[in-house]
Amino acid sequence: MTSDIERRIKEHNSGRTRSNKAFRPFELIYFEKVESRKEARVREIYLKSAAGKRFIMKNKWPRSSAE
């Protein structure tokens, strides 16, 4: 959760976030804006579930030309 997506991606890609340093580089494929931190956390938990991952794959941006 962040209010500055570009800064957060740069932090991840520079290796400053140890928990996912080994998975670099990151590319933003989907994001949502929500009204509260609580709403963001609930949505994050859903998006990390199997159903949420399917949702992201169907709705990620930019869409490939094959879709």
mmCIF file of the N, C-alpha and C atoms, coordinates in Angstrom:
data_MODEL
# 
_entry.id   MODEL 
# 
loop_
_atom_site.group_PDB 
_atom_site.id 
_atom_site.type_symbol 
_atom_site.label_atom_id 
_atom_site.label_alt_id 
_atom_site.label_comp_id 
_atom_site.label_asym_id 
_atom_site.label_entity_id 
_atom_site.label_seq_id 
_atom_site.pdbx_PDB_ins_code 
_atom_site.Cartn_x 
_atom_site.Cartn_y 
_atom_site.Cartn_z 
_atom_site.occupancy 
_atom_site.B_iso_or_equiv 
_atom_site.pdbx_formal_charge 
_atom_site.auth_seq_id 
_atom_site.auth_comp_id 
_atom_site.auth_asym_id 
_atom_site.auth_atom_id 
_atom_site.pdbx_PDB_model_num 
ATOM 1   N N  . MET A 1 1  ? 0.849   -1.170  0.000   1.00 0.00 ? 1  MET A N  1 
ATOM 2   C CA . MET A 1 1  ? 0.000   0.000   0.000   1.00 0.00 ? 1  MET A CA 1 
ATOM 3   C C  . MET A 1 1  ? 0.895   1.233   0.000   1.00 0.00 ? 1  MET A C  1 
ATOM 4   N N  . THR A 1 2  ? 0.570   2.137   -0.903  1.00 0.00 ? 2  THR A N  1 
ATOM 5   C CA . THR A 1 2  ? 1.351   3.356   -1.001  1.00 0.00 ? 2  THR A CA 1 
ATOM 6   C C  . THR A 1 2  ? 0.517   4.448   -1.651  1.00 0.00 ? 2  THR A C  1 
ATOM 7   N N  . SER A 1 3  ? 0.923   5.670   -1.417  1.00 0.00 ? 3  SER A N  1 
ATOM 8   C CA . SER A 1 3  ? 0.275   6.788   -2.097  1.00 0.00 ? 3  SER A CA 1 
ATOM 9   C C  . SER A 1 3  ? 1.142   7.286   -3.256  1.00 0.00 ? 3  SER A C  1 
ATOM 10  N N  . ASP A 1 4  ? 2.335   6.716   -3.406  1.00 0.00 ? 4  ASP A N  1 
ATOM 11  C CA . ASP A 1 4  ? 3.264   7.103   -4.471  1.00 0.00 ? 4  ASP A CA 1 
ATOM 12  C C  . ASP A 1 4  ? 3.762   5.836   -5.173  1.00 0.00 ? 4  ASP A C  1 
ATOM 13  N N  . ILE A 1 5  ? 3.041   5.408   -6.185  1.00 0.00 ? 5  ILE A N  1 
ATOM 14  C CA . ILE A 1 5  ? 3.330   4.144   -6.863  1.00 0.00 ? 5  ILE A CA 1 
ATOM 15  C C  . ILE A 1 5  ? 4.707   4.155   -7.524  1.00 0.00 ? 5  ILE A C  1 
ATOM 16  N N  . GLU A 1 6  ? 5.049   5.240   -8.205  1.00 0.00 ? 6  GLU A N  1 
ATOM 17  C CA . GLU A 1 6  ? 6.344   5.296   -8.894  1.00 0.00 ? 6  GLU A CA 1 
ATOM 18  C C  . GLU A 1 6  ? 7.507   5.145   -7.914  1.00 0.00 ? 6  GLU A C  1 
ATOM 19  N N  . ARG A 1 7  ? 7.434   5.816   -6.775  1.00 0.00 ? 7  ARG A N  1 
ATOM 20  C CA . ARG A 1 7  ? 8.489   5.718   -5.765  1.00 0.00 ? 7  ARG A CA 1 
ATOM 21  C C  . ARG A 1 7  ? 8.591   4.294   -5.246  1.00 0.00 ? 7  ARG A C  1 
ATOM 22  N N  . ARG A 1 8  ? 7.454   3.669   -5.008  1.00 0.00 ? 8  ARG A N  1 
ATOM 23  C CA . ARG A 1 8  ? 7.440   2.314   -4.458  1.00 0.00 ? 8  ARG A CA 1 
ATOM 24  C C  . ARG A 1 8  ? 8.039   1.304   -5.432  1.00 0.00 ? 8  ARG A C  1 
ATOM 25  N N  . ILE A 1 9  ? 7.723   1.413   -6.711  1.00 0.00 ? 9  ILE A N  1 
ATOM 26  C CA . ILE A 1 9  ? 8.312   0.517   -7.717  1.00 0.00 ? 9  ILE A CA 1 
ATOM 27  C C  . ILE A 1 9  ? 9.827   0.718   -7.769  1.00 0.00 ? 9  ILE A C  1 
ATOM 28  N N  . LYS A 1 10 ? 10.270  1.972   -7.722  1.00 0.00 ? 10 LYS A N  1 
ATOM 29  C CA . LYS A 1 10 ? 11.715  2.255   -7.723  1.00 0.00 ? 10 LYS A CA 1 
ATOM 30  C C  . LYS A 1 10 ? 12.391  1.630   -6.508  1.00 0.00 ? 10 LYS A C  1 
ATOM 31  N N  . GLU A 1 11 ? 11.750  1.693   -5.341  1.00 0.00 ? 11 GLU A N  1 
ATOM 32  C CA . GLU A 1 11 ? 12.307  1.075   -4.136  1.00 0.00 ? 11 GLU A CA 1 
ATOM 33  C C  . GLU A 1 11 ? 12.442  -0.434  -4.327  1.00 0.00 ? 11 GLU A C  1 
ATOM 34  N N  . HIS A 1 12 ? 11.414  -1.061  -4.847  1.00 0.00 ? 12 HIS A N  1 
ATOM 35  C CA . HIS A 1 12 ? 11.464  -2.507  -5.075  1.00 0.00 ? 12 HIS A CA 1 
ATOM 36  C C  . HIS A 1 12 ? 12.565  -2.860  -6.064  1.00 0.00 ? 12 HIS A C  1 
ATOM 37  N N  . ASN A 1 13 ? 12.659  -2.139  -7.161  1.00 0.00 ? 13 ASN A N  1 
ATOM 38  C CA . ASN A 1 13 ? 13.633  -2.458  -8.198  1.00 0.00 ? 13 ASN A CA 1 
ATOM 39  C C  . ASN A 1 13 ? 15.066  -2.125  -7.810  1.00 0.00 ? 13 ASN A C  1 
ATOM 40  N N  . SER A 1 14 ? 15.254  -1.228  -6.840  1.00 0.00 ? 14 SER A N  1 
ATOM 41  C CA . SER A 1 14 ? 16.607  -0.899  -6.393  1.00 0.00 ? 14 SER A CA 1 
ATOM 42  C C  . SER A 1 14 ? 17.110  -1.886  -5.348  1.00 0.00 ? 14 SER A C  1 
ATOM 43  N N  . GLY A 1 15 ? 16.229  -2.778  -4.870  1.00 0.00 ? 15 GLY A N  1 
ATOM 44  C CA . GLY A 1 15 ? 16.627  -3.768  -3.877  1.00 0.00 ? 15 GLY A CA 1 
ATOM 45  C C  . GLY A 1 15 ? 16.454  -3.299  -2.446  1.00 0.00 ? 15 GLY A C  1 
ATOM 46  N N  . ARG A 1 16 ? 15.820  -2.154  -2.236  1.00 0.00 ? 16 ARG A N  1 
ATOM 47  C CA . ARG A 1 16 ? 15.643  -1.619  -0.887  1.00 0.00 ? 16 ARG A CA 1 
ATOM 48  C C  . ARG A 1 16 ? 14.605  -2.391  -0.083  1.00 0.00 ? 16 ARG A C  1 
ATOM 49  N N  . THR A 1 17 ? 13.776  -3.177  -0.752  1.00 0.00 ? 17 THR A N  1 
ATOM 50  C CA . THR A 1 17 ? 12.787  -3.997  -0.066  1.00 0.00 ? 17 THR A CA 1 
ATOM 51  C C  . THR A 1 17 ? 13.323  -5.426  -0.035  1.00 0.00 ? 17 THR A C  1 
ATOM 52  N N  . ARG A 1 18 ? 13.842  -5.830  1.125   1.00 0.00 ? 18 ARG A N  1 
ATOM 53  C CA . ARG A 1 18 ? 14.534  -7.115  1.225   1.00 0.00 ? 18 ARG A CA 1 
ATOM 54  C C  . ARG A 1 18 ? 13.644  -8.320  0.935   1.00 0.00 ? 18 ARG A C  1 
ATOM 55  N N  . SER A 1 19 ? 12.376  -8.246  1.314   1.00 0.00 ? 19 SER A N  1 
ATOM 56  C CA . SER A 1 19 ? 11.506  -9.414  1.204   1.00 0.00 ? 19 SER A CA 1 
ATOM 57  C C  . SER A 1 19 ? 11.322  -9.904  -0.228  1.00 0.00 ? 19 SER A C  1 
ATOM 58  N N  . ASN A 1 20 ? 11.477  -9.043  -1.206  1.00 0.00 ? 20 ASN A N  1 
ATOM 59  C CA . ASN A 1 20 ? 11.308  -9.484  -2.593  1.00 0.00 ? 20 ASN A CA 1 
ATOM 60  C C  . ASN A 1 20 ? 12.468  -9.046  -3.483  1.00 0.00 ? 20 ASN A C  1 
ATOM 61  N N  . LYS A 1 21 ? 13.614  -8.829  -2.887  1.00 0.00 ? 21 LYS A N  1 
ATOM 62  C CA . LYS A 1 21 ? 14.809  -8.405  -3.618  1.00 0.00 ? 21 LYS A CA 1 
ATOM 63  C C  . LYS A 1 21 ? 15.194  -9.402  -4.720  1.00 0.00 ? 21 LYS A C  1 
ATOM 64  N N  . ALA A 1 22 ? 15.011  -10.689 -4.457  1.00 0.00 ? 22 ALA A N  1 
ATOM 65  C CA . ALA A 1 22 ? 15.417  -11.731 -5.409  1.00 0.00 ? 22 ALA A CA 1 
ATOM 66  C C  . ALA A 1 22 ? 14.514  -11.804 -6.635  1.00 0.00 ? 22 ALA A C  1 
ATOM 67  N N  . PHE A 1 23 ? 13.388  -11.145 -6.621  1.00 0.00 ? 23 PHE A N  1 
ATOM 68  C CA . PHE A 1 23 ? 12.418  -11.255 -7.713  1.00 0.00 ? 23 PHE A CA 1 
ATOM 69  C C  . PHE A 1 23 ? 12.442  -10.057 -8.656  1.00 0.00 ? 23 PHE A C  1 
ATOM 70  N N  . ARG A 1 24 ? 13.449  -9.237  -8.588  1.00 0.00 ? 24 ARG A N  1 
ATOM 71  C CA . ARG A 1 24 ? 13.543  -8.041  -9.427  1.00 0.00 ? 24 ARG A CA 1 
ATOM 72  C C  . ARG A 1 24 ? 13.837  -8.406  -10.866 1.00 0.00 ? 24 ARG A C  1 
ATOM 73  N N  . PRO A 1 25 ? 13.547  -7.585  -11.819 1.00 0.00 ? 25 PRO A N  1 
ATOM 74  C CA . PRO A 1 25 ? 12.862  -6.297  -11.738 1.00 0.00 ? 25 PRO A CA 1 
ATOM 75  C C  . PRO A 1 25 ? 11.341  -6.479  -11.734 1.00 0.00 ? 25 PRO A C  1 
ATOM 76  N N  . PHE A 1 26 ? 10.665  -5.516  -11.157 1.00 0.00 ? 26 PHE A N  1 
ATOM 77  C CA . PHE A 1 26 ? 9.212   -5.529  -11.087 1.00 0.00 ? 26 PHE A CA 1 
ATOM 78  C C  . PHE A 1 26 ? 8.633   -4.633  -12.169 1.00 0.00 ? 26 PHE A C  1 
ATOM 79  N N  . GLU A 1 27 ? 7.462   -5.024  -12.630 1.00 0.00 ? 27 GLU A N  1 
ATOM 80  C CA . GLU A 1 27 ? 6.735   -4.243  -13.620 1.00 0.00 ? 27 GLU A CA 1 
ATOM 81  C C  . GLU A 1 27 ? 5.306   -4.095  -13.112 1.00 0.00 ? 27 GLU A C  1 
ATOM 82  N N  . LEU A 1 28 ? 4.802   -2.886  -13.079 1.00 0.00 ? 28 LEU A N  1 
ATOM 83  C CA . LEU A 1 28 ? 3.448   -2.642  -12.625 1.00 0.00 ? 28 LEU A CA 1 
ATOM 84  C C  . LEU A 1 28 ? 2.467   -3.125  -13.690 1.00 0.00 ? 28 LEU A C  1 
ATOM 85  N N  . ILE A 1 29 ? 1.592   -4.057  -13.317 1.00 0.00 ? 29 ILE A N  1 
ATOM 86  C CA . ILE A 1 29 ? 0.613   -4.569  -14.276 1.00 0.00 ? 29 ILE A CA 1 
ATOM 87  C C  . ILE A 1 29 ? -0.811  -4.219  -13.881 1.00 0.00 ? 29 ILE A C  1 
ATOM 88  N N  . TYR A 1 30 ? -1.021  -3.812  -12.621 1.00 0.00 ? 30 TYR A N  1 
ATOM 89  C CA . TYR A 1 30 ? -2.372  -3.514  -12.171 1.00 0.00 ? 30 TYR A CA 1 
ATOM 90  C C  . TYR A 1 30 ? -2.312  -2.691  -10.894 1.00 0.00 ? 30 TYR A C  1 
ATOM 91  N N  . PHE A 1 31 ? -3.194  -1.719  -10.758 1.00 0.00 ? 31 PHE A N  1 
ATOM 92  C CA . PHE A 1 31 ? -3.327  -1.005  -9.495  1.00 0.00 ? 31 PHE A CA 1 
ATOM 93  C C  . PHE A 1 31 ? -4.736  -0.464  -9.376  1.00 0.00 ? 31 PHE A C  1 
ATOM 94  N N  . GLU A 1 32 ? -5.122  -0.197  -8.148  1.00 0.00 ? 32 GLU A N  1 
ATOM 95  C CA . GLU A 1 32 ? -6.428  0.375   -7.850  1.00 0.00 ? 32 GLU A CA 1 
ATOM 96  C C  . GLU A 1 32 ? -6.243  1.481   -6.828  1.00 0.00 ? 32 GLU A C  1 
ATOM 97  N N  . LYS A 1 33 ? -7.106  2.474   -6.883  1.00 0.00 ? 33 LYS A N  1 
ATOM 98  C CA . LYS A 1 33 ? -7.130  3.511   -5.874  1.00 0.00 ? 33 LYS A CA 1 
ATOM 99  C C  . LYS A 1 33 ? -8.330  3.241   -4.973  1.00 0.00 ? 33 LYS A C  1 
ATOM 100 N N  . VAL A 1 34 ? -8.113  3.266   -3.666  1.00 0.00 ? 34 VAL A N  1 
ATOM 101 C CA . VAL A 1 34 ? -9.188  3.026   -2.697  1.00 0.00 ? 34 VAL A CA 1 
ATOM 102 C C  . VAL A 1 34 ? -9.227  4.186   -1.708  1.00 0.00 ? 34 VAL A C  1 
ATOM 103 N N  . GLU A 1 35 ? -10.310 4.261   -0.967  1.00 0.00 ? 35 GLU A N  1 
ATOM 104 C CA . GLU A 1 35 ? -10.538 5.396   -0.073  1.00 0.00 ? 35 GLU A CA 1 
ATOM 105 C C  . GLU A 1 35 ? -9.825  5.300   1.266   1.00 0.00 ? 35 GLU A C  1 
ATOM 106 N N  . SER A 1 36 ? -9.585  4.094   1.761   1.00 0.00 ? 36 SER A N  1 
ATOM 107 C CA . SER A 1 36 ? -9.003  3.968   3.101   1.00 0.00 ? 36 SER A CA 1 
ATOM 108 C C  . SER A 1 36 ? -7.951  2.871   3.137   1.00 0.00 ? 36 SER A C  1 
ATOM 109 N N  . ARG A 1 37 ? -7.108  2.925   4.153   1.00 0.00 ? 37 ARG A N  1 
ATOM 110 C CA . ARG A 1 37 ? -6.085  1.909   4.358   1.00 0.00 ? 37 ARG A CA 1 
ATOM 111 C C  . ARG A 1 37 ? -6.729  0.542   4.638   1.00 0.00 ? 37 ARG A C  1 
ATOM 112 N N  . LYS A 1 38 ? -7.838  0.555   5.392   1.00 0.00 ? 38 LYS A N  1 
ATOM 113 C CA . LYS A 1 38 ? -8.537  -0.687  5.700   1.00 0.00 ? 38 LYS A CA 1 
ATOM 114 C C  . LYS A 1 38 ? -9.076  -1.326  4.423   1.00 0.00 ? 38 LYS A C  1 
ATOM 115 N N  . GLU A 1 39 ? -9.684  -0.523  3.566   1.00 0.00 ? 39 GLU A N  1 
ATOM 116 C CA . GLU A 1 39 ? -10.198 -1.019  2.284   1.00 0.00 ? 39 GLU A CA 1 
ATOM 117 C C  . GLU A 1 39 ? -9.057  -1.560  1.422   1.00 0.00 ? 39 GLU A C  1 
ATOM 118 N N  . ALA A 1 40 ? -7.918  -0.875  1.439   1.00 0.00 ? 40 ALA A N  1 
ATOM 119 C CA . ALA A 1 40 ? -6.757  -1.313  0.662   1.00 0.00 ? 40 ALA A CA 1 
ATOM 120 C C  . ALA A 1 40 ? -6.257  -2.666  1.150   1.00 0.00 ? 40 ALA A C  1 
ATOM 121 N N  . ARG A 1 41 ? -6.223  -2.862  2.452   1.00 0.00 ? 41 ARG A N  1 
ATOM 122 C CA . ARG A 1 41 ? -5.742  -4.127  3.007   1.00 0.00 ? 41 ARG A CA 1 
ATOM 123 C C  . ARG A 1 41 ? -6.671  -5.285  2.645   1.00 0.00 ? 41 ARG A C  1 
ATOM 124 N N  . VAL A 1 42 ? -7.970  -5.061  2.740   1.00 0.00 ? 42 VAL A N  1 
ATOM 125 C CA . VAL A 1 42 ? -8.943  -6.093  2.366   1.00 0.00 ? 42 VAL A CA 1 
ATOM 126 C C  . VAL A 1 42 ? -8.781  -6.447  0.889   1.00 0.00 ? 42 VAL A C  1 
ATOM 127 N N  . ARG A 1 43 ? -8.619  -5.440  0.054   1.00 0.00 ? 43 ARG A N  1 
ATOM 128 C CA . ARG A 1 43 ? -8.465  -5.669  -1.393  1.00 0.00 ? 43 ARG A CA 1 
ATOM 129 C C  . ARG A 1 43 ? -7.152  -6.391  -1.692  1.00 0.00 ? 43 ARG A C  1 
ATOM 130 N N  . GLU A 1 44 ? -6.083  -6.022  -0.990  1.00 0.00 ? 44 GLU A N  1 
ATOM 131 C CA . GLU A 1 44 ? -4.784  -6.667  -1.175  1.00 0.00 ? 44 GLU A CA 1 
ATOM 132 C C  . GLU A 1 44 ? -4.870  -8.158  -0.847  1.00 0.00 ? 44 GLU A C  1 
ATOM 133 N N  . ILE A 1 45 ? -5.534  -8.501  0.243   1.00 0.00 ? 45 ILE A N  1 
ATOM 134 C CA . ILE A 1 45 ? -5.689  -9.904  0.622   1.00 0.00 ? 45 ILE A CA 1 
ATOM 135 C C  . ILE A 1 45 ? -6.435  -10.665 -0.474  1.00 0.00 ? 45 ILE A C  1 
ATOM 136 N N  . TYR A 1 46 ? -7.503  -10.068 -1.004  1.00 0.00 ? 46 TYR A N  1 
ATOM 137 C CA . TYR A 1 46 ? -8.246  -10.701 -2.099  1.00 0.00 ? 46 TYR A CA 1 
ATOM 138 C C  . TYR A 1 46 ? -7.360  -10.888 -3.330  1.00 0.00 ? 46 TYR A C  1 
ATOM 139 N N  . LEU A 1 47 ? -6.630  -9.846  -3.721  1.00 0.00 ? 47 LEU A N  1 
ATOM 140 C CA . LEU A 1 47 ? -5.831  -9.915  -4.943  1.00 0.00 ? 47 LEU A CA 1 
ATOM 141 C C  . LEU A 1 47 ? -4.698  -10.930 -4.844  1.00 0.00 ? 47 LEU A C  1 
ATOM 142 N N  . LYS A 1 48 ? -4.279  -11.258 -3.633  1.00 0.00 ? 48 LYS A N  1 
ATOM 143 C CA . LYS A 1 48 ? -3.240  -12.272 -3.451  1.00 0.00 ? 48 LYS A CA 1 
ATOM 144 C C  . LYS A 1 48 ? -3.809  -13.690 -3.408  1.00 0.00 ? 48 LYS A C  1 
ATOM 145 N N  . SER A 1 49 ? -5.142  -13.820 -3.397  1.00 0.00 ? 49 SER A N  1 
ATOM 146 C CA . SER A 1 49 ? -5.778  -15.134 -3.408  1.00 0.00 ? 49 SER A CA 1 
ATOM 147 C C  . SER A 1 49 ? -5.809  -15.661 -4.843  1.00 0.00 ? 49 SER A C  1 
ATOM 148 N N  . ALA A 1 50 ? -6.168  -16.933 -4.990  1.00 0.00 ? 50 ALA A N  1 
ATOM 149 C CA . ALA A 1 50 ? -6.258  -17.524 -6.338  1.00 0.00 ? 50 ALA A CA 1 
ATOM 150 C C  . ALA A 1 50 ? -7.282  -16.786 -7.194  1.00 0.00 ? 50 ALA A C  1 
ATOM 151 N N  . ALA A 1 51 ? -8.431  -16.465 -6.606  1.00 0.00 ? 51 ALA A N  1 
ATOM 152 C CA . ALA A 1 51 ? -9.470  -15.743 -7.356  1.00 0.00 ? 51 ALA A CA 1 
ATOM 153 C C  . ALA A 1 51 ? -8.975  -14.350 -7.741  1.00 0.00 ? 51 ALA A C  1 
ATOM 154 N N  . GLY A 1 52 ? -8.276  -13.701 -6.849  1.00 0.00 ? 52 GLY A N  1 
ATOM 155 C CA . GLY A 1 52 ? -7.743  -12.374 -7.135  1.00 0.00 ? 52 GLY A CA 1 
ATOM 156 C C  . GLY A 1 52 ? -6.693  -12.402 -8.226  1.00 0.00 ? 52 GLY A C  1 
ATOM 157 N N  . LYS A 1 53 ? -5.859  -13.421 -8.227  1.00 0.00 ? 53 LYS A N  1 
ATOM 158 C CA . LYS A 1 53 ? -4.842  -13.548 -9.273  1.00 0.00 ? 53 LYS A CA 1 
ATOM 159 C C  . LYS A 1 53 ? -5.482  -13.767 -10.637 1.00 0.00 ? 53 LYS A C  1 
ATOM 160 N N  . ARG A 1 54 ? -6.568  -14.536 -10.665 1.00 0.00 ? 54 ARG A N  1 
ATOM 161 C CA . ARG A 1 54 ? -7.298  -14.712 -11.932 1.00 0.00 ? 54 ARG A CA 1 
ATOM 162 C C  . ARG A 1 54 ? -7.882  -13.383 -12.387 1.00 0.00 ? 54 ARG A C  1 
ATOM 163 N N  . PHE A 1 55 ? -8.434  -12.608 -11.446 1.00 0.00 ? 55 PHE A N  1 
ATOM 164 C CA . PHE A 1 55 ? -8.989  -11.295 -11.752 1.00 0.00 ? 55 PHE A CA 1 
ATOM 165 C C  . PHE A 1 55 ? -7.918  -10.383 -12.354 1.00 0.00 ? 55 PHE A C  1 
ATOM 166 N N  . ILE A 1 56 ? -6.747  -10.364 -11.752 1.00 0.00 ? 56 ILE A N  1 
ATOM 167 C CA . ILE A 1 56 ? -5.648  -9.522  -12.252 1.00 0.00 ? 56 ILE A CA 1 
ATOM 168 C C  . ILE A 1 56 ? -5.253  -9.934  -13.661 1.00 0.00 ? 56 ILE A C  1 
ATOM 169 N N  . MET A 1 57 ? -5.137  -11.229 -13.908 1.00 0.00 ? 57 MET A N  1 
ATOM 170 C CA . MET A 1 57 ? -4.726  -11.684 -15.237 1.00 0.00 ? 57 MET A CA 1 
ATOM 171 C C  . MET A 1 57 ? -5.747  -11.301 -16.307 1.00 0.00 ? 57 MET A C  1 
ATOM 172 N N  . LYS A 1 58 ? -7.026  -11.257 -15.939 1.00 0.00 ? 58 LYS A N  1 
ATOM 173 C CA . LYS A 1 58 ? -8.061  -10.849 -16.891 1.00 0.00 ? 58 LYS A CA 1 
ATOM 174 C C  . LYS A 1 58 ? -8.093  -9.336  -17.091 1.00 0.00 ? 58 LYS A C  1 
ATOM 175 N N  . ASN A 1 59 ? -7.677  -8.583  -16.095 1.00 0.00 ? 59 ASN A N  1 
ATOM 176 C CA . ASN A 1 59 ? -7.843  -7.130  -16.123 1.00 0.00 ? 59 ASN A CA 1 
ATOM 177 C C  . ASN A 1 59 ? -6.543  -6.341  -16.100 1.00 0.00 ? 59 ASN A C  1 
ATOM 178 N N  . LYS A 1 60 ? -5.412  -6.999  -16.258 1.00 0.00 ? 60 LYS A N  1 
ATOM 179 C CA . LYS A 1 60 ? -4.145  -6.272  -16.162 1.00 0.00 ? 60 LYS A CA 1 
ATOM 180 C C  . LYS A 1 60 ? -3.994  -5.287  -17.312 1.00 0.00 ? 60 LYS A C  1 
ATOM 181 N N  . TRP A 1 61 ? -3.198  -4.298  -17.088 1.00 0.00 ? 61 TRP A N  1 
ATOM 182 C CA . TRP A 1 61 ? -2.942  -3.259  -18.067 1.00 0.00 ? 61 TRP A CA 1 
ATOM 183 C C  . TRP A 1 61 ? -1.456  -3.188  -18.310 1.00 0.00 ? 61 TRP A C  1 
ATOM 184 N N  . PRO A 1 62 ? -0.953  -2.989  -19.460 1.00 0.00 ? 62 PRO A N  1 
ATOM 185 C CA . PRO A 1 62 ? -1.711  -2.873  -20.713 1.00 0.00 ? 62 PRO A CA 1 
ATOM 186 C C  . PRO A 1 62 ? -2.083  -4.259  -21.225 1.00 0.00 ? 62 PRO A C  1 
ATOM 187 N N  . ARG A 1 63 ? -3.197  -4.327  -21.875 1.00 0.00 ? 63 ARG A N  1 
ATOM 188 C CA . ARG A 1 63 ? -3.630  -5.601  -22.439 1.00 0.00 ? 63 ARG A CA 1 
ATOM 189 C C  . ARG A 1 63 ? -2.769  -5.945  -23.645 1.00 0.00 ? 63 ARG A C  1 
ATOM 190 N N  . SER A 1 64 ? -2.478  -7.230  -23.778 1.00 0.00 ? 64 SER A N  1 
ATOM 191 C CA . SER A 1 64 ? -1.688  -7.644  -24.933 1.00 0.00 ? 64 SER A CA 1 
ATOM 192 C C  . SER A 1 64 ? -2.557  -7.616  -26.188 1.00 0.00 ? 64 SER A C  1 
ATOM 193 N N  . SER A 1 65 ? -1.939  -7.590  -27.342 1.00 0.00 ? 65 SER A N  1 
ATOM 194 C CA . SER A 1 65 ? -2.690  -7.521  -28.594 1.00 0.00 ? 65 SER A CA 1 
ATOM 195 C C  . SER A 1 65 ? -3.422  -8.820  -28.898 1.00 0.00 ? 65 SER A C  1 
ATOM 196 N N  . ALA A 1 66 ? -3.073  -9.918  -28.185 1.00 0.00 ? 66 ALA A N  1 
ATOM 197 C CA . ALA A 1 66 ? -3.711  -11.206 -28.415 1.00 0.00 ? 66 ALA A CA 1 
ATOM 198 C C  . ALA A 1 66 ? -5.084  -11.282 -27.764 1.00 0.00 ? 66 ALA A C  1 
ATOM 199 N N  . GLU A 1 67 ? -5.412  -10.344 -26.874 1.00 0.00 ? 67 GLU A N  1 
ATOM 200 C CA . GLU A 1 67 ? -6.700  -10.403 -26.176 1.00 0.00 ? 67 GLU A CA 1 
ATOM 201 C C  . GLU A 1 67 ? -7.784  -9.711  -26.936 1.00 0.00 ? 67 GLU A C  1 
# 
